[in-house]
Amino acid sequence: MAMKLYPSYLHPPSILPIRFNQPKKIAFCVRNFSSGTLHADNSYKLVLEVKERLKNEYHELPVGKNGRDDENMIYWFLKDRSFSVDDAVKRLNKAIKWRQEFGVAHLSEHLMKSAAQTGKSSVHDFLDVNGRPVLIVEASKHFPGMQDEDEKLCVFQIEKALSKLPEGQEQILGIIDLRGFGTANADMNFLTFLFDVFYYYYPKRLGQVLFVEAPFVFKPLWQLAKPLLKKHASLVRFCSAETVHEEYFTEETVPALFRNESTTQ
């Protein structure tokens, strides 16, 4: 009897590597993961149902990678929406339109040269101890005034981090280094954009956010931002640079930003 094959996103995860090689082409992609509590047959039927709905109701949406017929993307949004077909169709329509209008597929550091040259954000060369790609932001290097470039750089770095997802991994780790943060660095508009991006367009891709060495002047901004996050505020952890080193990396993989801090304790 011939073996029945299912799409890659319904296969069990494999062992996670600790380090990745040079990044592949930056693109939002879903690596292999299990179908959770639903049987694979039923999960795939739901994927096909959403796919057909998008074709019939939103035929103007693009097809191909991250398009209305991308089964990996459809499955991820189904999973995020607790396998509600109606909810997944609505979210996917919104997300695919946004990707097209924002020009996600065409982002490059050249398009946001001024923002990129600040060095305010980067994707770490190593995974954390949980096998997650790591996106690092140095808040003291951010200043309001380049909203368009900052937003494009933000999405570019998210895409870059997601392109490094190992087989079986689904989320990334965000580290916000708040050492040296002052009132001049506060930017509520950008924070709102960041929250919206992860909530609507990259749902459940952010596994945890570390706020490192938050100064007193950061607290008022956090009090304004926290209600926007609602239940997702639980993803945030305030911690020290030493904690970042000791709990999230090894001596060989700890980011340089936190290596000196931890070794001088």
ROTIKE-347721 format. One record per residue: residue in three letters; x, y, z of N, C-alpha, C in turn. Coordinates in Angstrom, 1 decimal, decimal comma, always signed. Each point is the difference from the previous one (the first is absolute). Last residue first. Layout:
ROTIKE-347721
R     r     n.c1     n.c2     n.c3    ca.c1    ca.c2    ca.c3     c.c1     c.c2     c.c3
R   Ala        X        Y        Z        X        Y        Z        X        Y        Z
...
END
This chain:
ROTIKE-347721
R     r     n.c1     n.c2     n.c3    ca.c1    ca.c2    ca.c3     c.c1     c.c2     c.c3
R   Gln    +31,3    +40,9    +36,8     -0,7     -0,1     +1,2     +0,9     -0,5     +1,2
R   Thr     +1,0     +0,5     -4,9     +0,6     +0,9     +1,0     -0,7     +0,1     +1,3
R   Thr     -1,4     -2,6     -3,9     +1,3     -0,5     +0,5     +0,7     +0,9     +1,0
R   Ser     -4,3     +1,0     -2,1     -0,1     -1,2     +0,9     +1,4     -0,4     +0,5
R   Glu     -0,3     +3,7     -2,9     -0,8     +0,3     +1,2     +0,0     -1,2     +0,9
R   Asn     +1,9     -0,5     -4,3     +0,9     +0,8     +0,9     -0,7     +0,3     +1,3
R   Arg     -2,5     -2,3     -3,3     +1,1     -0,8     +0,4     +0,9     +0,8     +1,0
R   Phe     -4,0     +1,6     -2,4     -0,1     -0,5     +1,3     +1,1     -0,8     +0,5
R   Leu     -0,1     +2,0     -4,4     -0,6     +1,0     +0,9     +0,0     -0,4     +1,4
R   Ala     +1,2     -3,1     -3,5     +1,1     +0,9     +0,5     -0,5     +1,1     +1,0
R   Pro     -2,8     -4,7     -0,5     +0,3     +1,2     -0,8     +1,1     +0,9     +0,6
R   Val     -0,2     -5,4     +0,8     -0,6     +1,2     +0,5     +0,4     +1,3     -0,8
R   Thr     +1,4     -4,8     -0,6     -1,1     +0,5     -0,8     -0,5     +1,4     +0,5
R   Glu     +3,5     -2,9     +2,1     +0,4     +0,2     -1,4     -1,1     +0,7     -0,8
R   Glu     -0,6     -1,0     +4,6     +1,1     +0,9     -0,1     +0,4     +0,2     -1,4
R   Thr     -5,0     -1,1     +0,5     +1,2     -0,7     +0,6     +1,1     +1,0     -0,1
R   Phe     -5,4     +1,3     +0,5     +1,1     -0,3     -0,9     +1,1     -0,8     +0,7
R   Tyr     -4,2     +1,5     +2,1     -0,4     -0,1     -1,4     +1,1     -0,4     -1,0
R   Glu     +0,3     +0,7     +5,0     -1,2     -0,8     -0,3     -0,3     -0,2     -1,4
R   Glu     +3,9     +2,6     +1,7     -0,1     -1,2     +0,7     -1,1     -1,0     -0,3
R   His     +0,6     +4,5     -2,1     +1,2     -0,9     -0,2     -0,2     -1,4     +0,6
R   Val     -3,3     +3,3     +0,8     +0,0     -0,3     -1,4     +1,2     -1,0     -0,3
R   Thr     -0,3     +1,8     +4,3     -1,0     -1,0     -0,2     +0,0     -0,4     -1,5
R   Glu     +2,7     +3,6     +1,2     +0,6     -1,3     +0,5     -1,0     -1,1     -0,2
R   Ala     -1,3     +4,3     -0,9     +0,9     -0,4     -1,1     +0,6     -1,4     +0,4
R   Ser     -4,7     +1,1     +2,2     +1,3     +0,6     +0,0     +0,8     -0,5     -1,2
R   Cys     -5,6     +0,5     +0,2     +1,1     -0,8     +0,6     +1,3     +0,8     -0,1
R   Phe     -5,7     -0,5     -1,1     +1,0     +1,0     +0,4     +1,1     -0,8     +0,7
R   Arg     -3,9     -1,7     -3,6     +0,8     -0,2     +1,2     +1,0     +1,1     +0,2
R   Val     -4,8     -1,4     -3,2     +1,1     +0,9     +0,4     +0,6     -0,4     +1,3
R   Leu     -3,9     -2,0     -2,0     +1,2     -0,4     -0,8     +1,3     +0,8     +0,5
R   Ser     -4,5     +0,8     +1,5     +0,6     -1,1     +0,8     +1,3     -0,5     -0,7
R   Ala     -3,1     +3,2     -1,9     +1,0     +0,7     +0,9     +0,8     -1,1     +0,8
R   His     -3,8     -0,9     -2,9     +1,3     -0,2     -0,6     +1,1     +0,7     +0,9
R   Lys     -4,8     +0,5     +0,7     +0,6     -1,3     +0,6     +1,4     -0,3     -0,5
R   Lys     -1,1     +4,8     -0,9     -1,0     -0,8     +0,6     +0,7     -1,3     +0,6
R   Leu     +1,8     +4,0     -2,6     +0,3     -1,4     -0,1     -1,0     -0,9     +0,5
R   Leu     -0,4     +4,7     +0,4     -0,1     -0,3     -1,4     +0,3     -1,5     -0,2
R   Pro     +0,6     +2,0     +4,3     -1,4     -0,3     -0,3     -0,2     -0,4     -1,5
R   Lys     +4,5     +1,3     +1,5     -0,5     -1,3     +0,5     -1,5     -0,2     -0,3
R   Ala     +2,5     +4,2     -1,0     +0,0     -1,1     -1,0     -0,6     -1,3     +0,5
R   Leu     +0,4     +3,9     +2,8     -0,8     +0,4     -1,1     -0,1     -1,2     -1,0
R   Gln     +2,8     -0,4     +3,7     -1,3     +0,1     +0,5     -1,0     +0,3     -1,1
R   Trp     +4,6     +0,0     -1,0     -0,5     -1,4     +0,2     -1,5     +0,1     +0,5
R   Leu     +2,3     +4,0     -0,3     -0,2     -0,5     -1,3     -0,6     -1,4     +0,0
R   Pro     +1,4     +2,0     +4,1     -1,2     +0,6     -0,5     -0,4     -0,4     -1,4
R   Lys     +4,1     -1,8     +1,9     -1,2     -0,5     +0,6     -1,2     +0,8     -0,5
R   Phe     +4,7     +0,9     -1,0     -0,7     -0,9     -0,9     -1,4     -0,3     +0,5
R   Val     +3,3     +2,5     +2,4     -0,7     +0,8     -1,0     -0,7     -0,8     -1,0
R   Phe     +2,8     -2,0     +3,4     -1,3     +0,5     +0,6     -0,7     +0,8     -1,0
R   Pro     +3,1     -3,8     -2,0     +0,2     +1,1     +1,0     -1,4     +0,5     +0,4
R   Ala     +1,6     -5,1     -1,7     -0,9     +1,1     -0,3     +0,2     +1,1     +1,1
R   Glu     +2,4     -4,4     -1,5     +0,5     +1,1     +0,8     -0,9     +1,3     -0,3
R   Val     -1,4     -3,6     -3,2     +1,2     -0,1     +0,7     +0,5     +1,3     +0,7
R   Phe     -4,4     -2,9     -2,1     +0,4     +1,4     +0,2     +1,1     +0,0     +1,0
R   Leu     -2,1     -4,0     -3,4     +0,8     +0,4     +1,1     +0,3     +1,5     +0,1
R   Val     -3,8     -3,7     -2,3     +0,7     +1,3     -0,2     +0,7     +0,3     +1,3
R   Gln     -2,2     -4,6     -2,9     +0,2     +0,7     +1,3     +0,8     +1,3     -0,4
R   Gly     -1,9     -2,9     -3,4     -0,2     -0,8     +1,2     +0,2     +0,7     +1,3
R   Leu     -1,7     +1,3     -5,1     +0,9     +0,5     +1,0     -0,2     -0,8     +1,3
R   Arg     -2,6     -0,9     -3,8     +1,4     -0,2     -0,5     +1,0     +0,5     +1,1
R   Lys     -5,1     +0,2     -0,2     +0,7     -1,0     +0,8     +1,4     -0,4     -0,5
R   Pro     -2,5     +2,9     -3,5     -0,6     -0,5     +1,3     +0,8     -1,1     +0,6
R   Tyr     +0,6     +3,7     -3,6     +0,9     -1,0     +0,4     -0,5     -0,6     +1,3
R   Tyr     -2,6     +3,3     -2,1     +0,7     -0,5     -1,2     +1,1     -1,1     +0,3
R   Tyr     -3,0     +2,4     +3,3     -0,8     -0,2     -1,2     +0,8     -0,8     -1,1
R   Tyr     +2,1     +1,1     +4,3     -1,4     -0,5     +0,3     -0,7     -0,4     -1,3
R   Phe     +4,4     +2,0     -0,1     +0,0     -1,3     +0,5     -1,4     -0,6     +0,2
R   Val     +0,3     +4,4     -1,6     +0,6     -0,9     -0,9     +0,1     -1,4     +0,5
R   Asp     -1,7     +3,5     +2,8     -0,9     -0,4     -1,1     +0,6     -1,0     -0,9
R   Phe     +2,8     +1,8     +3,4     -1,0     -0,9     +0,5     -1,0     -0,4     -1,0
R   Leu     +3,2     +3,2     -1,3     +0,6     -1,3     +0,3     -1,0     -1,0     +0,5
R   Phe     -1,4     +4,5     -0,7     +0,2     -0,7     -1,3     +0,6     -1,4     +0,3
R   Thr     -0,4     +2,8     +3,7     -1,3     -0,5     -0,5     +0,1     -0,7     -1,3
R   Leu     +3,9     +1,9     +1,7     -0,4     -1,1     +0,8     -1,3     -0,6     -0,4
R   Phe     +1,5     +4,0     -2,0     +0,7     -1,2     -0,5     -0,3     -1,2     +0,8
R   Asn     -1,8     +4,1     +1,4     -0,5     -0,4     -1,4     +0,6     -1,2     -0,5
R   Met     +1,6     +1,9     +4,1     -1,3     -0,7     +0,1     -0,6     -0,5     -1,3
R   Asp     +4,9     +1,4     +1,9     -0,7     +0,1     -1,3     -1,3     -0,8     +0,1
R   Ala     +4,9     +2,0     +2,9     -1,4     -0,5     +0,1     -0,8     +0,2     -1,3
R   Asn     +4,6     +1,4     +1,1     -0,1     -1,2     -0,7     -1,5     -0,5     +0,0
R   Ala     +1,5     +3,9     +2,4     +0,2     +0,3     -1,4     -0,2     -1,3     -0,9
R   Thr     +0,0     -0,2     +4,8     -1,2     +0,5     -0,5     +0,0     +0,3     -1,5
R   Gly     +3,5     -3,6     +1,6     -0,5     +1,2     +0,6     -1,3     +0,5     -0,6
R   Phe     +3,9     -4,6     +0,6     -1,3     +0,6     -0,5     -0,4     +1,3     +0,7
R   Gly     +3,8     -3,1     +0,8     +0,3     +1,3     -0,6     -1,3     +0,6     -0,6
R   Arg     -0,3     -5,0     +0,7     +1,1     +0,7     +0,6     +0,2     +1,3     -0,8
R   Leu     -3,1     -3,7     -1,0     -0,5     +1,4     +0,4     +1,1     +0,8     +0,8
R   Asp     -0,9     -4,3     -3,7     +1,0     +0,5     +0,9     -0,3     +1,4     +0,3
R   Ile     -2,9     -4,3     -1,8     +0,1     +1,4     -0,1     +0,9     +0,5     +1,1
R   Ile     -1,3     -4,8     -2,8     +0,8     +0,6     +1,1     +0,1     +1,5     -0,2
R   Gly     -3,0     -4,7     -1,9     +0,3     +1,4     -0,1     +0,7     +0,5     +1,2
R   Leu     -0,9     -5,0     -2,7     +0,2     +0,7     +1,3     +0,4     +1,5     -0,3
R   Ile     -3,1     -3,9     -2,9     +1,3     +0,7     +0,1     +0,0     +0,6     +1,4
R   Gln     -2,7     -4,6     -2,4     +0,0     +1,4     +0,6     +1,4     +0,5     +0,1
R   Glu     -1,3     -4,5     -1,6     -1,1     +0,9     -0,5     +0,1     +1,4     +0,4
R   Gln     +2,9     -5,1     -0,9     -0,1     +1,2     +0,8     -1,1     +0,9     -0,6
R   Gly     +1,4     -4,1     -2,1     -0,7     -0,3     +1,2     -0,2     +1,2     +0,9
R   Glu     +4,0     +0,2     -3,3     -1,1     -1,0     -0,2     -0,6     -0,3     +1,3
R   Pro     +2,2     +4,8     -0,2     +0,5     -1,4     -0,2     -1,2     -0,9     -0,2
R   Leu     +0,4     +5,4     -1,0     -0,7     -1,0     +0,8     +0,5     -1,4     -0,3
R   Lys     +1,2     +4,4     -2,1     +1,0     -0,9     +0,7     -0,7     -1,0     +0,9
R   Ser     -2,4     +3,3     -2,5     +0,7     -0,8     -1,0     +1,0     -0,9     +0,6
R   Leu     -2,3     +3,2     +2,7     -0,8     -1,1     -0,4     +0,6     -0,9     -1,0
R   Ala     +2,2     +4,0     +1,2     +0,0     -0,9     +1,1     -0,8     -1,3     -0,3
R   Lys     +0,0     +3,5     -3,2     +1,3     -0,6     +0,1     +0,1     -1,0     +1,1
R   Glu     -3,9     +2,6     -0,4     +0,1     -1,0     -1,1     +1,3     -0,8     +0,0
R   Ile     -0,5     +3,6     +3,0     -0,9     -1,1     +0,4     +0,0     -1,1     -1,1
R   Gln     +2,3     +3,9     -0,9     +0,7     -0,8     +1,0     -0,8     -1,1     +0,5
R   Phe     -1,9     +3,0     -3,0     +1,1     -0,6     -0,7     +0,7     -1,0     +1,0
R   Val     -3,4     +2,9     +1,6     -0,5     -1,2     -0,7     +1,1     -0,8     -0,7
R   Cys     +1,3     +4,0     +2,2     -0,6     -0,9     +0,9     -0,5     -1,3     -0,6
R   Leu     +1,5     +3,6     -2,7     +1,1     -0,7     +0,7     -0,5     -1,1     +0,9
R   Lys     -3,1     +2,9     -1,9     +0,5     -0,9     -1,0     +1,2     -0,9     +0,6
R   Glu     -1,8     +3,4     +2,7     -1,0     -1,0     -0,2     +0,5     -1,1     -1,0
R   Asp     +2,6     +3,9     +0,7     +0,0     -0,9     +1,2     -1,0     -1,1     -0,2
R   Glu     +0,2     +3,3     -3,4     +1,2     -0,9     +0,0     +0,0     -0,9     +1,2
R   Asp     -3,5     +3,1     -0,1     -0,1     -0,8     -1,2     +1,2     -1,0     +0,0
R   Gln     +0,0     +3,3     +3,4     -1,1     -0,9     +0,2     +0,0     -1,0     -1,2
R   Met     +3,2     +3,5     +2,1     +0,2     -0,8     -1,3     -1,1     -1,1     +0,0
R   Gly     +0,2     +3,0     +3,6     +0,2     +0,9     -1,1     +0,3     -0,7     -1,3
R   Pro     +0,9     -1,2     +5,6     -1,2     +0,2     -0,9     +0,4     +1,0     -1,1
R   Phe     +3,6     -3,3     +2,3     -0,5     +1,4     +0,2     -1,2     +0,1     -1,0
R   His     +3,7     -4,0     +2,2     -1,2     +0,3     -0,7     -0,5     +1,4     +0,3
R   Lys     +3,7     -2,4     +2,0     +0,4     +0,4     -1,3     -1,2     +0,4     -0,9
R   Ser     -0,3     -1,9     +4,5     +0,7     +1,3     +0,1     +0,4     +0,6     -1,4
R   Ala     -1,9     -4,4     +0,6     -1,0     +1,1     +0,1     +0,6     +1,3     +0,0
R   Glu     +1,4     -4,8     -2,1     +0,6     +1,0     +0,9     -0,8     +1,2     +0,1
R   Val     -1,1     -5,4     -1,5     -0,3     +1,5     -0,2     +0,8     +0,8     +1,1
R   Ile     -0,3     -5,4     -2,4     +0,5     +0,9     +1,0     -0,2     +1,4     -0,4
R   Leu     -1,7     -5,4     -1,1     +0,0     +1,4     -0,5     +0,3     +0,9     +1,1
R   Val     +0,7     -5,6     -1,1     -0,1     +1,1     +1,0     +0,1     +1,4     -0,7
R   Pro     -1,5     -5,7     -0,7     +0,7     +1,1     -0,5     -0,2     +1,2     +0,9
R   Arg     -0,5     -4,9     +2,1     -0,7     +1,0     -0,7     +0,9     +1,1     -0,6
R   Gly     +0,7     -4,2     +3,0     +0,0     -0,2     -1,5     -0,7     +1,1     -0,7
R   Asn     +1,0     -0,3     +4,8     -1,2     -0,7     -0,4     -0,1     -0,2     -1,5
R   Val     +3,6     +2,4     +2,0     +0,1     -1,4     +0,5     -1,3     -0,8     -0,3
R   Asp     +1,1     +3,9     -3,4     +0,1     +0,0     +1,5     +0,0     -1,5     +0,4
R   Leu     +2,2     +1,4     -4,7     -1,3     -0,2     +0,6     +0,1     +0,1     +1,5
R   Phe     +3,4     +2,7     -3,4     -0,3     -1,3     +0,7     -1,4     -0,1     +0,4
R   Asp     +1,8     +3,9     -2,1     +0,6     -1,1     -0,8     -0,3     -1,3     +0,5
R   His     -3,2     +4,5     +0,5     +1,2     -0,6     +0,6     +0,4     -1,2     -0,8
R   Val     -2,5     +4,5     -1,6     -0,4     -1,4     +0,3     +1,3     -0,7     +0,4
R   Ser     -1,4     +5,5     +0,5     +0,7     -1,1     -0,7     -0,5     -1,3     +0,3
R   Ser     -0,5     +5,9     +0,7     -0,6     -1,3     +0,1     +0,9     -1,0     -0,8
R   Lys     +1,3     +4,6     +0,6     -1,0     -0,1     +1,1     -0,6     -1,4     +0,1
R   Gly     +3,4     +2,4     -3,0     +0,3     -1,2     +0,8     -1,0     -0,3     +1,1
R   Thr     +0,4     +3,6     -3,5     +0,1     +0,3     +1,4     +0,4     -1,2     +0,8
R   Gln     -0,9     -0,1     -4,8     +1,4     +0,4     +0,4     +0,1     +0,4     +1,5
R   Ala     -4,2     -1,1     -2,1     +0,8     -1,2     +0,2     +1,4     +0,4     +0,5
R   Ala     -3,1     +3,5     -1,1     -0,4     -0,8     +1,3     +0,9     -1,2     +0,2
R   Ser     +0,7     +2,5     -4,0     +0,3     +0,8     +1,2     -0,4     -0,7     +1,3
R   Lys     -1,0     -2,2     -4,2     +1,5     +0,2     +0,3     +0,3     +0,8     +1,2
R   Met     -4,0     -2,4     -2,4     +0,0     +0,6     +1,3     +1,4     +0,3     +0,5
R   Leu     -0,7     -2,1     -4,2     -1,2     +0,8     +0,1     -0,1     +0,8     +1,3
R   His     +3,5     -3,1     -0,8     +0,2     +1,1     -0,8     -1,2     +1,0     +0,1
R   Glu     +0,0     -4,4     +2,0     +0,6     +1,1     +0,8     +0,3     +1,3     -0,8
R   Ser     -4,1     -3,1     -1,5     +1,5     -0,2     +0,1     +0,5     +1,2     +0,9
R   Leu     -5,1     -2,4     -2,1     +0,8     +0,8     +1,0     +1,5     -0,4     -0,1
R   His     -4,0     -1,7     -2,5     +1,0     +0,8     -0,7     +0,9     +0,8     +1,0
R   Ala     -3,8     -2,9     +1,1     +0,9     -0,8     -0,8     +1,1     +0,8     -0,6
R   Val     -3,5     +2,2     +2,6     +0,9     -0,8     +0,8     +1,0     -0,8     -0,8
R   Gly     -3,5     +3,8     -0,8     +1,2     -0,4     -0,8     +0,9     -0,9     +0,7
R   Phe     -4,4     +2,1     +1,2     +1,2     +0,4     +0,7     +1,2     -0,3     -0,8
R   Glu     -4,2     -1,3     -1,7     +0,0     +1,4     +0,1     +1,3     +0,5     +0,6
R   Gln     -0,8     -4,7     -0,1     +0,1     +0,6     -1,4     +0,2     +1,5     +0,0
R   Arg     -0,7     -2,3     +4,1     +1,3     -0,4     -0,5     +0,2     +0,6     -1,4
R   Trp     -4,2     +0,6     +2,0     +1,0     +0,8     +0,6     +1,4     -0,3     -0,5
R   Lys     -3,7     -2,7     -1,5     -0,1     +1,4     -0,5     +1,1     +0,9     +0,6
R   Ile     -0,3     -4,3     +1,8     +0,5     -0,1     -1,4     -0,1     +1,4     -0,7
R   Ala     -1,9     -0,4     +4,4     +1,5     -0,2     +0,0     +0,6     +0,0     -1,4
R   Lys     -4,8     +0,2     +0,6     +0,7     +1,2     +0,5     +1,5     -0,1     -0,1
R   Asn     -2,5     -3,8     -1,2     -0,3     +1,1     -0,9     +0,7     +1,3     +0,4
R   Leu     +0,2     -3,6     +3,0     +0,9     -0,2     -1,2     -0,3     +1,1     -1,0
R   Arg     -2,8     -0,1     +3,8     +1,4     +0,4     +0,3     +0,9     -0,2     -1,2
R   Lys     -4,4     -1,4     -0,5     +0,0     +1,4     +0,2     +1,4     +0,5     +0,3
R   Val     -0,7     -4,6     -0,4     -0,2     +0,6     -1,3     +0,1     +1,5     +0,1
R   Ala     +0,1     -2,6     +4,0     +1,2     -0,1     -0,8     -0,1     +0,7     -1,3
R   Asp     -3,8     -0,3     +2,7     +0,9     +0,9     +0,5     +1,3     +0,0     -0,7
R   Asp     -3,3     -3,1     -1,3     -0,5     +1,4     -0,2     +1,1     +1,0     +0,5
R   Val     +0,7     -4,6     +0,8     +0,1     +0,3     -1,4     -0,3     +1,5     -0,2
R   Ser     +1,9     -2,2     +4,5     -1,2     +0,5     -0,5     +0,2     +0,5     -1,4
R   Phe     +3,3     -2,0     +3,2     -0,6     -0,8     -1,1     -1,4     +0,5     -0,4
R   Ser     +2,9     +2,3     +3,1     -0,7     -1,2     +0,6     -0,7     -0,8     -1,0
R   Arg     +2,9     +3,8     -0,9     -1,5     +0,3     +0,2     -0,7     -1,2     +0,5
R   Asp     +4,6     -0,3     -1,0     -0,1     +1,1     +0,9     -1,4     +0,4     +0,3
R   Lys     +0,8     -3,5     -3,1     +0,5     -0,4     +1,4     -0,2     +1,2     +0,9
R   Leu     -0,8     +0,8     -4,4     -1,0     -0,8     +0,5     +0,3     -0,4     +1,4
R   Phe     +3,2     +2,3     -2,3     -1,0     +0,9     +0,4     -1,2     -0,8     +0,5
R   Trp     +3,6     -2,4     -1,7     +0,4     +0,7     +1,1     -1,1     +0,9     +0,6
R   Tyr     -0,7     -2,4     -4,1     +0,0     -0,9     +1,2     +0,4     +0,8     +1,3
R   Ile     +0,3     +2,2     -4,2     -1,4     -0,3     +0,4     -0,1     -0,8     +1,3
R   Met     +4,2     +0,7     -1,9     -0,5     +1,2     +0,6     -1,4     -0,2     +0,5
R   Asn     +1,9     -3,5     -2,4     +0,7     +0,2     +1,2     -0,5     +1,2     +0,8
R   Glu     -1,6     -0,8     -4,4     -0,6     -0,9     +1,0     +0,7     +0,1     +1,3
R   Asp     -0,8     +3,4     -4,1     +1,1     -0,5     +0,7     -0,5     -0,8     +1,2
R   Asp     -2,5     +2,6     -3,4     +0,0     -1,5     -0,1     +1,2     -0,6     +0,7
R   Arg     -0,9     +4,8     -0,1     -1,3     -0,6     +0,5     +0,0     -1,6     -0,2
R   Gly     +4,8     +2,4     +0,6     -1,2     +0,4     -0,7     -1,2     -0,8     +0,5
R   Asn     +4,9     -0,4     +1,1     -0,7     +1,0     +0,8     -1,3     +0,6     -0,7
R   Lys     +2,7     -2,5     -3,4     +0,5     +0,1     +1,3     -0,6     +1,1     +0,8
R   Gly     -3,0     -1,2     -4,0     +1,4     -0,3     +0,2     +0,4     +0,1     +1,5
R   Val     -3,9     +3,1     -2,4     +0,2     -1,5     +0,2     +1,5     -0,2     +0,2
R   Pro     -3,5     +4,6     +0,7     +1,1     -0,7     -0,7     +0,1     -1,4     +0,4
R   Leu     -4,7     +2,7     +0,1     +1,2     -0,1     +0,8     +1,1     -0,8     -0,8
R   Glu     -4,6     +0,8     -1,4     +1,0     +1,0     -0,5     +1,3     -0,1     +0,8
R   His     -4,0     -2,7     +0,8     +0,8     -0,5     -1,1     +1,0     +1,0     -0,5
R   Tyr     -3,2     -0,9     +4,1     +1,0     +1,0     -0,1     +1,0     -0,4     -1,2
R   Glu     -3,9     -2,6     +1,0     -0,4     +1,2     +0,6     +1,0     +1,2     -0,2
R   Asn     +0,7     -4,6     -1,6     -1,3     +0,4     -0,5     -0,4     +1,5     +0,5
R   Lys     +4,2     -2,1     +1,3     -0,1     +0,0     -1,5     -1,3     +0,6     -0,5
R   Leu     +0,6     -0,8     +4,6     +0,8     +1,1     -0,4     +0,0     +0,2     -1,5
R   Arg     -2,2     -3,8     +1,8     -0,7     +1,2     +0,4     +0,8     +1,3     -0,5
R   Glu     +2,0     -4,2     -0,5     -1,1     +0,1     -1,0     -0,8     +1,3     +0,3
R   Lys     +3,5     -1,2     +3,0     +0,6     +0,3     -1,3     -1,1     +0,3     -1,0
R   Val     -1,3     -1,5     +4,2     +0,4     +1,4     +0,1     +0,6     +0,4     -1,4
R   Glu     -1,1     -4,5     +0,5     -1,2     +0,8     +0,0     +0,3     +1,5     +0,0
R   Leu     +3,5     -3,1     +0,2     -0,6     +0,0     -1,3     -1,2     +0,8     +0,0
R   Val     +2,0     -0,7     +4,1     +0,9     +0,8     -0,8     -0,6     +0,1     -1,4
R   Leu     -2,2     -2,8     +2,9     -0,2     +1,4     +0,4     +0,8     +0,9     -0,8
R   Lys     +0,7     -4,6     -0,5     -1,3     +0,3     -0,6     -0,3     +1,5     +0,3
R   Tyr     +3,8     -1,9     +2,0     +0,2     +0,3     -1,4     -1,3     +0,4     -0,7
R   Ser     -0,2     -1,3     +4,5     +0,7     +1,2     -0,2     +0,2     +0,4     -1,4
R   Asn     -1,9     -4,2     +1,0     -0,9     +1,1     +0,3     +0,7     +1,4     -0,2
R   Asp     +2,6     -3,9     -0,4     -1,0     +0,0     -1,0     -0,9     +1,2     +0,1
R   Ala     +3,2     -0,9     +3,4     +0,6     +0,6     -1,2     -1,0     +0,1     -1,1
R   His     -1,6     +0,2     +5,1     +0,5     -1,0     -0,9     +0,5     +0,6     -1,3
R   Leu     +0,0     +2,9     +4,6     -0,9     -0,5     -1,1     +0,7     -1,1     -0,8
R   Thr     +2,0     +2,4     +3,7     -1,0     -1,0     +0,5     -0,9     -0,5     -1,1
R   Gly     +4,6     +2,0     -1,5     -0,6     +0,2     +1,3     -0,9     -1,1     +0,3
R   Ser     +2,9     +0,3     -3,9     -1,4     +0,6     -0,2     -0,7     +0,2     +1,4
R   Ser     +5,5     +0,2     -1,0     -1,0     -0,9     +0,1     -1,4     +0,7     -0,1
R   Phe     +4,4     +1,9     -2,6     -0,4     -0,2     +1,4     -1,2     -0,9     +0,0
R   Asn     +4,2     +2,5     -3,4     -0,9     -1,1     +0,4     -0,4     +0,0     +1,4
R   Arg     +1,0     +4,8     -2,1     +0,7     -1,3     +0,0     -0,9     -1,1     +0,4
R   Val     -1,0     +4,8     -2,4     -0,4     -0,8     +1,2     +0,8     -1,3     -0,1
R   Cys     +1,0     +5,3     -1,9     -0,3     -1,4     -0,3     -0,3     -0,8     +1,3
R   Phe     +1,4     +5,1     -2,5     -0,8     -0,5     +1,1     -0,4     -1,5     -0,4
R   Ala     +4,5     +2,3     -1,7     -1,4     -0,1     -0,4     -0,7     -0,6     +1,2
R   Ile     +5,3     +1,1     -2,0     -0,9     +0,5     +1,0     -1,5     -0,1     -0,5
R   Lys     +4,2     -3,2     -1,5     -0,7     +1,2     -0,5     -1,1     +0,4     +1,1
R   Lys     +3,7     -2,6     +2,3     -0,5     -0,2     -1,3     -0,8     +1,3     -0,4
R   Pro     +4,2     -0,2     +3,6     -1,5     +0,0     -0,2     -0,3     -0,2     -1,5
R   Gln     +4,3     -2,2     +2,4     -0,3     +1,2     -0,6     -1,5     +0,1     -0,3
R   Asn     +0,6     -3,6     +3,4     +1,0     +0,5     -0,9     -0,4     +1,3     -0,5
R   Phe     -1,3     -2,0     +5,0     -0,3     -0,1     -1,4     +1,1     +0,6     -0,9
R   Arg     -0,6     -2,6     +5,1     +0,5     +1,1     -0,7     -0,4     -0,1     -1,5
R   Ile     -1,5     -3,2     +3,2     +0,4     +1,1     +0,9     +0,4     +1,2     -0,8
R   Pro     -3,7     -3,9     -1,6     +1,5     +0,3     +0,0     +0,2     +1,2     +1,0
R   Leu     -4,1     -3,7     +0,3     +0,4     +1,4     -0,3     +1,5     +0,1     +0,0
R   Ile     -3,3     -4,3     -1,3     +0,8     +0,5     +1,0     +0,5     +1,4     -0,4
R   Ser     -4,6     -1,3     -2,1     +1,2     -0,8     +0,1     +0,9     +0,7     +1,1
R   Pro     -5,7     -0,2     -0,9     +1,3     +0,8     +0,0     +1,2     -0,9     +0,2
R   Pro     -4,7     -1,8     -2,4     +0,6     +0,3     +1,3     +1,3     +0,8     -0,1
R   His     -3,8     +0,6     -3,8     +1,0     -1,0     +0,4     +0,5     +0,3     +1,4
R   Leu     -3,0     +2,7     -2,8     -0,7     -1,0     +0,8     +1,0     -1,1     +0,5
R   Tyr     +1,2     +3,6     -3,0     -0,4     +0,6     +1,3     -0,7     -0,9     +0,9
R   Ser     +1,4     -1,2     -4,6     +1,1     +0,0     +1,0     -0,4     +0,6     +1,3
R   Pro     -3,8     -2,5     -3,1     +0,9     +1,2     -0,1     +1,0     +0,0     +1,1
R   Tyr     -1,7     -4,8     -1,1     -0,7     +1,3     +0,4     +1,0     +1,1     -0,2
R   Leu     -1,0     -5,4     -1,9     +1,0     +1,0     +0,3     -0,8     +1,3     +0,4
R   Lys     -0,7     -5,7     -0,3     -0,6     +1,3     -0,2     +0,9     +1,1     +0,5
R   Met     +1,2     -5,1     -2,0     +0,0     +0,8     +1,2     -0,6     +1,4     -0,3
R   Ala     -1,1     -4,9     -2,4     +0,8     +1,2     -0,1     -0,2     +0,9     +1,2
R   Met     -0,3     -5,5     -0,3     -0,8     +1,2     +0,0     +0,9     +1,2     +0,0
END
